[in-house]
Amino acid sequence: MKKYSSLKEIQTLISQKALNLPDLLAYYFKQIEDHKHLNAFNEVFFYSAEVQAKAVQQKIENGTAGKLAGMVIGIKDNICYKDHIVTASSKMLEGFVSPYSSTVVERLLQEDAVIIGRLNCDEFAMGGSNETSYFGPAKNAANPDLVPGGSSGGSAVAVQADLCLAALGTDTGGSVRQPAAFCGQIGLKPTYGRISRYGVIAYASSFDQVGPIASSVDDIAVILQVLAGADEYDSTVSASEVPDYSSIINDTKSHKIAVLKETIESDALDPEIKSAILKSIDDLKSKGHTVEYVSFDLLDYLVPAYYILTTAEASSNLSRYDGVHYGHRNTDATSLNELYKLSRSEGFGEEVKKRILLGTFVLSAGYYDAYYQKAQQVRRLIRERVDALFNHYDLILSPVAPTVAFKIGDNVQDALVMYMADIFTVLPSLTGNPAIALPLGNNSEGLPLSIQFTAKHFEEDKLLAFSQAFLK
């Protein structure tokens, strides 16, 4: 069985009776077994996926199947699925069975997607390389010695290695876009509030957003169509009408595009990524788009503001994992304080503990004004600056990451190097804008290159239509 690149292709073959869903699922099971060394899955849902595949196949034959019938999809291991284990790749939640499903899972199932398993990620989505996972790092299919990016590394690898058609990740500061870039896939971070976060294990609540990773813009569009929209369980979700993304992605309008000059001229940017982006800029101009360089002098403030705010929110969100309510519990403690200390020390990995401590520090008396409040003011300034750009431009162009995928173990011990790898992805995260990572071919060593486009709030339709034309 060959690799299928889109849901449309699969649905066409199923309608022609050249393929059926149980056989397709069996193919993906074999692919997962053959690629176990990539460590993309924390668990494969053999039983529930088979039951779902048979039920959906019957609905297809009856003519009652949903939009996603034929799609085999994986979910990041921080997305709750009723009666299935969810751990956020942490010892803290080892063996925890979710008593309910997240809204995104409910909507996938309502439209007859088959959920094949939970995918490896950085612990509690904190990391940019998938190396902080309790289950060990996922590995890049282009070269297993390299990281797949993070935190949604397993999601990107699963699509890259043809272990499922598409995958859901979560993006707090680039955790869908950067792994998609490292693995040569398409990764979308929707507008903050476009998709419900109900049932998604929180890292930083004012940043977290579920996003799809796939090989085609068509699949990104149909997944977004299914997942987007108001949810009574999440008050932060927009009630704005959800466009029919699938019907408008063939729009080929010319756009006015701003290139953030400081990102392209950054000394940290890999020369081959820069060369590929410059060639893309020339191609865009030749297709009738207006492309202009603009200065964004707040670049140096992005990463500090992002890490102050997200660690503060993580400190608050992760306080619930105390060894009492649920999660890992130390059995040797002789007092309540000791129970808290030992359970949290044993249950959390080093990176998570580091971020909790940093977040607690910036929220503490005497430092709140100097750090947390100041970072909120900087966030507002950044948002205003980006909004001003969108008064004149339709899209913003920048790199996704400063480098291609790097070797496992190379950067994980240097927090500053790891954190600065987010320098180009955190801008849309701080402002809440939708952004997409698109593949740009490979470098001289065969490793994927990428480019990022950002749009106005809730203009995913424009972003997807542009992306479709860009990749043709």
C-alpha positions, 0 to 999 in steps of 0.5 A: 500500500502506498503513502496517501497524501490527502483525505480526498485521495483516500475517500475517492479510493474508498468510494471506488471500493479500491480501499476500505478503512479497516485495511487502511488502519491495518496498514498504519498499524504495520507502519507503526510497528516497522518504525518503532525506533522513531518512538512517535507513539506513547500508545497505539489504540489498537482496539478502539481504533479497530472498532471505530474503523469498522463502524465508519466503514459501515457508515460510508457504505450506508452514505451517512459518514461524516466529513473526516471519514477515511482519516486516520489521525493521531493525537498528542499525549496531552489531549484527553480521550475518554477511557484512554490513558493520557500522560502529557509524556510525564511520570506525574500522570503515568497510567492516568485514564481520562474520565472524559473526552476533550472537545477536539476529540469529540468533534473528530469522532462526530465527523468519523475520524479514526483516532489511532493513538497518543503521540509522544511530546515534551513533558507537559508540552515544555520543550522544543525538541521532544527530549524532555518526554518521560518516554524518551525522545521521538526521532526525526524520520529524515535522520533518526539521530536528529530531533523532530522538534517539539513539543509536538514532535511525535505528531510531526514524525507520525505524519512524516513517517506515514504512521497516520494521515494527520495529527493534532498537536498543541502550540504554545510558543511554536510547538506545532509549527517548529516540529512540522518545519523540522519534519517537512510537514504543514503545521497550523497554529490557529488564532487563539480562541478559534479552537476549544482548549477544553480537555487539553492539559494546560501549560500556559492557558493564554497561549495554548492552542490546538493545531493540526499537522498534515501533508496537504493544505486540504487536510489542514483546512478540513480538520480546522473546519471540524474543530473550530467554533464556539464551545460551552465548556471553554469561555475563551473560544470565539463565537465568530462564525466558522468559514467553510475553509475547504471551499475557499482554499483555491482563492489565488488573490495577490497579497501585500506581504511584510517581511520582518527584516530583523528575522531574515538578517539575524546572525542566528539564521542558518544560511541555507534557510535564508537562501531558500526564503529569499528565493521564495520572496523572489517567487512571490514577487514574480507571482504578483504579490507585493513583498516589502521589508519592514523593521520590527525592533522588538525582536529581542524582547519576544523570548524573554516576555514569552518565557516570563508569562508562560512559566508564570502560567505553568506554575499556576496550572501545574500546582494541581499535581500535588500527589493528593488529587491525582497523579504520582504520589510518594508513599514514604512521606510522613507529613503533608509538606513532605508528600507535596515535595516528594511527589512533585520532585519525583513526578516532574522532569527537570525541565518542568521543575525549572519552569515551575520554579521560574514561574513561581519566582516571577509571580512572587512578592517583590518580583511581580511588578519587575517581571510578570507585570512588565512582561504583560506590558511588553506583550501588549506593546508587541500586539499593538505593533503587529496590529499596526503592521496588519493595517498595511499588510495581509501577511507577515513572512518570517522563518519558522526556526533559526536552524534545521533539525539538530542532533539529539542531545546537542542543545538540551543541556543549554537552556538559553540555546533551547529557548532562543530556538523559539525566537521566530515562532513566539511572535504569533503566540504572544499576539494570538495571531494564526500562523502556518509553517510550510515546507521549502524543500530540503537542504544540502544534507536532505533535511527539511527547510521551512517558512512561516506566514502569519495572518490577522486574527481569525483570517485562517481562510486567507492564510490557507488559501495563500498557503495552497497557492504558495505550495503549488 
